[in-house]
Amino acid sequence: MTSLPVVDISDLLADPTSARAAAIGAELCTVGHHPGFVHIIGHGVDPDLERGLLSVADEFFELPAAEREALAIAKSAAFRGYTILGDERTGGKADWRDQLDYGPEQVAPAPGYDGPAWLRLRGPNQWPASLPHLRPIALGWMNAMVPVGVAILRALAQSMGQPADLFDAGFIPHHDLHTKIIRYPARPAADAEQGVGLHHDTGLLTFILQNAVAGLQVMIDEELVTVEPLPGAYVLNLGAMLQTATSGYLRATPHRVISPAQPPHRVSVALFFNPNFESTYEPFALPEELAALARPDHFDLNGDTIKTLFGENNLKARLRSHPDVAQRHYRDVVGADVAIGKNES
């Protein structure tokens, strides 16, 4: 396989109860098993909103470094804010990218909070004062993606013999989506190709909006395949929680991004379609024909067990990739030292 499958979900969104919707669900289920990545078209998201988001992303990365660094992610226990070039790590190596992380506007736990550490992942975002239009565009796009993600999860659930609302509780009435607006500049040296190292994602689904600069590479049949951007499409891939819940039938496929060898830079917006942190995903019974193809796999790329409680699994990944946040806000969890391993986004 040298390119990703393309699935048009317009009929699924138009009438989720139709025979055509069932066929689309089956197709998504099949590509979720292999290769685990797919181009989604017919999603119905306003192209002007997408163009606006990529445009304001360019504006953000053109701000003076001091303005961006004033939003340092290290200030946020919720891992919201700006990460400077080379400050996030995957596989023990610096990633050649910078980014702005955000999610739903939330209230952080009160001072003195002594509950589960993963609830500190909720909190307010950090936005640049000089770009007041960034916040409404970024949050507007994220909110526009919610019905798309829910429809896909419902279709996947039904295609695996489960109730359509199997995953609804993770998103209704609230969710813990997380978004990264990412820039991959041209490499500073010939050997600095790691935009982000090989990893897989922690949640249920990931949607990627990207500009015209390629760089995403997906592990398909033991070979890294470059994904060429497809205008009007989102790249969709699956996360570790779906892999666990389906006993490995659906795959959290490893992938990486290679920084461009020369300008222009690559910009992408990665929406981690995460359920609320309280969500738990134990393996459920698959239809016989799918169970025969399942390969139970409850371990991440570090060899650690994928936790069934999403909040725990998500925090584990965040602490590995952002040791500065770990040291400042999670000393009670990590101690004095932070082990830096392979990242899960």
LOGUNU-125545 format. One line per field, with one value per residue (C-alpha): residue in three letters; z, y, x. Coordinates in nm, 3 decimals. Layout:
rest	Ala:...
c3	Z:...
c2	Y:...
c1	X:...
//
This chain:
rest	Met:Thr:Ser:Leu:Pro:Val:Val:Asp:Ile:Ser:Asp:Leu:Leu:Ala:Asp:Pro:Thr:Ser:Ala:Arg:Ala:Ala:Ala:Ile:Gly:Ala:Glu:Leu:Cys:Thr:Val:Gly:His:His:Pro:Gly:Phe:Val:His:Ile:Ile:Gly:His:Gly:Val:Asp:Pro:Asp:Leu:Glu:Arg:Gly:Leu:Leu:Ser:Val:Ala:Asp:Glu:Phe:Phe:Glu:Leu:Pro:Ala:Ala:Glu:Arg:Glu:Ala:Leu:Ala:Ile:Ala:Lys:Ser:Ala:Ala:Phe:Arg:Gly:Tyr:Thr:Ile:Leu:Gly:Asp:Glu:Arg:Thr:Gly:Gly:Lys:Ala:Asp:Trp:Arg:Asp:Gln:Leu:Asp:Tyr:Gly:Pro:Glu:Gln:Val:Ala:Pro:Ala:Pro:Gly:Tyr:Asp:Gly:Pro:Ala:Trp:Leu:Arg:Leu:Arg:Gly:Pro:Asn:Gln:Trp:Pro:Ala:Ser:Leu:Pro:His:Leu:Arg:Pro:Ile:Ala:Leu:Gly:Trp:Met:Asn:Ala:Met:Val:Pro:Val:Gly:Val:Ala:Ile:Leu:Arg:Ala:Leu:Ala:Gln:Ser:Met:Gly:Gln:Pro:Ala:Asp:Leu:Phe:Asp:Ala:Gly:Phe:Ile:Pro:His:His:Asp:Leu:His:Thr:Lys:Ile:Ile:Arg:Tyr:Pro:Ala:Arg:Pro:Ala:Ala:Asp:Ala:Glu:Gln:Gly:Val:Gly:Leu:His:His:Asp:Thr:Gly:Leu:Leu:Thr:Phe:Ile:Leu:Gln:Asn:Ala:Val:Ala:Gly:Leu:Gln:Val:Met:Ile:Asp:Glu:Glu:Leu:Val:Thr:Val:Glu:Pro:Leu:Pro:Gly:Ala:Tyr:Val:Leu:Asn:Leu:Gly:Ala:Met:Leu:Gln:Thr:Ala:Thr:Ser:Gly:Tyr:Leu:Arg:Ala:Thr:Pro:His:Arg:Val:Ile:Ser:Pro:Ala:Gln:Pro:Pro:His:Arg:Val:Ser:Val:Ala:Leu:Phe:Phe:Asn:Pro:Asn:Phe:Glu:Ser:Thr:Tyr:Glu:Pro:Phe:Ala:Leu:Pro:Glu:Glu:Leu:Ala:Ala:Leu:Ala:Arg:Pro:Asp:His:Phe:Asp:Leu:Asn:Gly:Asp:Thr:Ile:Lys:Thr:Leu:Phe:Gly:Glu:Asn:Asn:Leu:Lys:Ala:Arg:Leu:Arg:Ser:His:Pro:Asp:Val:Ala:Gln:Arg:His:Tyr:Arg:Asp:Val:Val:Gly:Ala:Asp:Val:Ala:Ile:Gly:Lys:Asn:Glu:Ser
c3	0.000:-0.111:-0.035:0.212:0.139:0.084:0.247:0.172:0.487:0.346:0.333:0.688:0.813:0.606:0.735:0.993:0.977:0.603:0.432:0.278:0.625:0.737:0.438:0.523:0.883:0.760:0.535:0.822:1.035:0.766:0.716:1.095:1.108:0.828:0.767:1.061:0.867:0.611:0.424:0.516:0.266:0.264:0.628:0.583:0.773:0.622:0.397:0.489:0.854:0.768:0.557:0.833:1.088:0.874:0.798:1.162:1.245:1.010:1.181:1.520:1.418:1.270:1.606:1.781:1.979:2.306:2.247:2.177:2.466:2.704:2.657:2.768:2.817:3.137:3.300:3.252:3.441:3.166:2.901:2.726:2.566:2.347:2.310:2.164:1.890:2.014:2.358:2.314:2.292:2.132:2.171:2.387:2.099:2.052:1.800:1.545:1.575:1.778:1.861:2.046:2.248:2.344:2.436:2.567:2.796:3.140:3.504:3.670:3.998:4.300:4.490:4.733:4.512:4.616:4.380:4.082:3.915:3.569:3.656:3.653:3.274:3.276:3.275:3.076:2.746:2.678:2.381:2.240:2.308:1.974:1.778:1.925:1.629:1.694:1.987:1.813:1.496:1.680:1.916:1.635:1.422:1.714:1.795:1.429:1.438:1.730:1.525:1.269:1.531:1.711:1.383:1.297:1.643:1.621:1.278:1.405:1.708:1.496:1.246:1.537:1.660:1.943:2.027:1.827:2.148:2.287:2.296:2.347:2.722:2.656:2.460:2.575:2.762:2.782:2.636:2.678:2.318:2.274:1.974:1.860:1.605:1.484:1.271:1.129:1.003:0.758:0.919:1.087:0.984:0.747:1.031:1.205:1.019:1.324:1.321:1.565:1.623:1.578:1.813:1.832:1.980:2.316:2.257:2.027:1.703:1.563:1.280:1.096:0.893:0.702:0.455:0.121:0.263:0.312:0.601:0.774:0.746:0.845:0.929:0.683:0.643:0.828:0.592:0.647:0.379:0.316:0.314:0.045:0.151:-0.018:-0.059:0.126:0.329:0.688:0.775:1.033:1.253:1.560:1.911:2.181:2.360:2.050:2.012:2.370:2.353:2.035:2.152:1.881:1.588:1.536:1.531:1.677:1.389:1.458:1.260:1.255:1.083:0.891:0.893:0.546:0.409:0.295:0.312:0.310:0.652:0.720:0.930:1.061:1.314:1.501:1.682:1.935:1.959:2.323:2.549:2.896:3.129:3.340:3.045:3.081:2.788:2.869:2.576:2.443:2.257:1.881:1.614:1.533:1.195:1.348:1.656:1.423:1.289:1.624:1.768:2.138:2.210:2.537:2.530:2.401:2.209:2.538:2.645:2.914:2.962:2.796:3.087:3.044:3.224:2.966:3.210:3.340:2.993:2.867:3.163:3.123:2.765:2.846:3.126:2.894:2.619:2.836:3.121:3.195:3.277:3.470:3.692:3.759:3.816:3.874:4.112:4.329:4.032:3.870:4.160:4.107:3.771:3.459:3.231:2.871:2.639:2.321:2.296:2.256:2.137
c2	0.000:0.331:0.567:0.588:0.471:0.748:0.722:0.963:0.996:1.238:0.973:0.865:1.220:1.272:0.960:0.745:0.484:0.419:0.111:0.333:0.453:0.092:0.023:0.326:0.204:-0.136:0.033:0.244:-0.068:-0.248:0.035:0.079:-0.275:-0.214:0.025:0.219:0.546:0.685:1.006:1.128:1.338:1.454:1.562:1.880:2.114:2.464:2.500:2.868:2.770:2.531:2.793:3.048:2.816:2.746:3.118:3.226:2.946:3.110:3.442:3.287:3.141:3.477:3.652:3.760:3.475:3.664:3.679:3.307:3.214:3.418:3.138:2.870:2.530:2.488:2.736:2.497:2.175:2.109:2.106:2.411:2.669:2.713:2.466:2.609:2.435:2.122:2.126:1.826:1.483:1.152:0.843:1.045:1.289:1.647:1.700:1.975:2.146:2.415:2.422:2.572:2.325:2.400:2.229:2.317:2.618:2.457:2.549:2.407:2.217:2.446:2.505:2.222:1.970:1.619:1.399:1.195:1.361:1.325:1.572:1.844:1.796:2.024:2.396:2.721:2.783:3.043:3.277:3.561:3.902:4.036:3.775:3.803:3.616:3.303:3.190:3.193:3.035:2.760:2.677:2.706:2.451:2.212:2.235:2.181:1.851:1.707:1.577:1.432:1.235:1.118:0.998:0.798:0.640:0.543:0.389:0.194:0.069:-0.063:-0.224:-0.420:-0.545:-0.292:-0.035:0.285:0.489:0.273:0.567:0.852:0.887:0.995:1.299:1.381:1.608:1.691:1.578:1.639:1.698:1.824:2.013:2.101:2.372:2.261:2.407:2.193:2.437:2.342:2.131:2.317:2.040:1.746:1.495:1.681:1.523:1.429:1.657:1.416:1.067:0.737:0.708:0.619:0.818:0.759:0.833:0.709:0.907:1.168:1.408:1.590:1.906:1.993:2.242:2.134:2.035:1.659:1.499:1.255:0.897:0.593:0.245:0.016:-0.345:-0.271:0.015:0.390:0.539:0.916:1.052:1.314:1.585:1.548:1.878:1.881:1.570:1.497:1.223:1.002:0.754:0.551:0.562:0.318:0.318:0.177:-0.076:-0.193:-0.192:-0.404:-0.648:-0.521:-0.553:-0.176:-0.057:0.242:0.253:0.398:0.711:1.002:1.337:1.432:1.801:1.955:1.965:2.325:2.596:2.628:2.489:2.231:2.332:2.086:2.091:1.763:1.712:1.432:1.327:1.233:1.128:1.272:1.160:0.951:0.716:0.352:0.114:-0.255:-0.502:-0.588:-0.899:-0.881:-1.062:-1.395:-1.285:-0.981:-1.165:-1.409:-1.116:-0.950:-0.943:-0.856:-0.580:-0.391:-0.232:0.100:0.150:0.170:-0.172:-0.018:-0.144:0.075:0.179:0.133:0.460:0.730:0.998:0.776:0.678:1.035:1.173:0.905:1.017:1.389:1.348:1.163:1.420:1.737:1.689:2.064:2.045:1.722:1.878:2.192:2.048:1.671:1.622:1.408:1.173:1.164:1.244:1.434:1.276:1.228:0.932:1.048:0.776:0.739:0.986:0.908:1.215
c1	0.000:0.152:-0.137:-0.423:-0.778:-1.033:-1.376:-1.664:-1.880:-2.140:-2.415:-2.333:-2.380:-2.696:-2.877:-2.695:-2.975:-2.951:-2.809:-2.542:-2.440:-2.403:-2.178:-1.963:-1.935:-1.819:-1.563:-1.432:-1.408:-1.208:-0.958:-0.941:-0.807:-0.560:-0.393:-0.544:-0.521:-0.766:-0.851:-1.200:-1.394:-1.756:-1.723:-1.926:-1.693:-1.692:-1.381:-1.363:-1.329:-1.046:-0.868:-0.917:-0.761:-0.454:-0.422:-0.437:-0.193:0.058:-0.010:0.058:0.393:0.494:0.448:0.768:0.919:0.865:0.487:0.467:0.694:0.479:0.223:0.470:0.307:0.509:0.270:-0.023:-0.089:-0.345:-0.069:-0.221:0.005:0.311:0.598:0.919:1.115:1.285:1.123:0.892:1.051:0.974:1.188:1.427:1.499:1.389:1.109:1.178:0.841:0.673:0.305:0.012:-0.198:-0.558:-0.882:-1.227:-1.223:-1.232:-1.184:-0.874:-0.909:-0.905:-0.580:-0.518:-0.697:-0.595:-0.797:-0.672:-0.373:-0.525:-0.803:-0.534:-0.545:-0.850:-0.795:-0.804:-0.628:-0.359:-0.418:-0.204:-0.359:-0.235:-0.438:-0.789:-0.941:-0.733:-0.949:-1.290:-1.155:-0.965:-1.252:-1.507:-1.324:-1.283:-1.654:-1.746:-1.556:-1.756:-2.053:-1.812:-1.621:-1.934:-2.089:-1.777:-1.761:-2.127:-2.072:-1.771:-1.963:-2.249:-2.013:-1.863:-2.200:-2.234:-2.505:-2.461:-2.425:-2.142:-1.898:-2.148:-2.094:-1.736:-1.852:-2.206:-2.263:-1.889:-1.559:-1.186:-1.078:-0.723:-0.587:-0.236:-0.163:0.179:0.459:0.739:1.005:1.276:1.548:1.835:2.078:2.086:2.042:1.757:1.468:1.257:0.957:0.794:0.929:0.751:0.454:0.088:-0.199:-0.366:-0.733:-1.008:-0.969:-0.731:-0.817:-0.537:-0.588:-0.271:-0.134:0.013:0.353:0.391:0.576:0.340:0.464:0.259:0.386:0.207:0.317:0.643:0.725:0.699:0.473:0.456:0.101:0.055:-0.196:-0.535:-0.724:-1.055:-0.973:-0.883:-0.641:-0.812:-0.629:-0.720:-0.581:-0.475:-0.811:-0.984:-0.706:-0.760:-1.140:-1.140:-0.872:-0.644:-0.884:-0.872:-0.513:-0.332:-0.087:0.260:0.343:0.585:0.642:0.955:1.041:1.077:1.430:1.375:1.105:0.810:0.730:0.464:0.163:-0.093:-0.374:-0.412:-0.743:-0.721:-1.084:-1.055:-1.343:-1.380:-1.103:-1.344:-1.411:-1.308:-1.267:-1.255:-1.246:-1.591:-1.703:-1.652:-1.852:-1.691:-1.557:-1.382:-1.258:-1.080:-0.874:-0.805:-0.455:-0.485:-0.235:-0.259:0.087:0.217:0.541:0.735:0.609:0.388:0.033:-0.230:-0.450:-0.824:-0.909:-0.852:-0.739:-0.459:-0.343:-0.348:-0.154:0.112:0.176:0.176:0.429:0.666:0.655:0.667:0.917:0.906:0.535:0.591:0.855:0.653:0.306:0.336:0.628:0.402:0.356:0.702:0.931:1.252:1.334:1.125:1.188:1.167:1.045:0.846:0.567:0.200:0.014
//
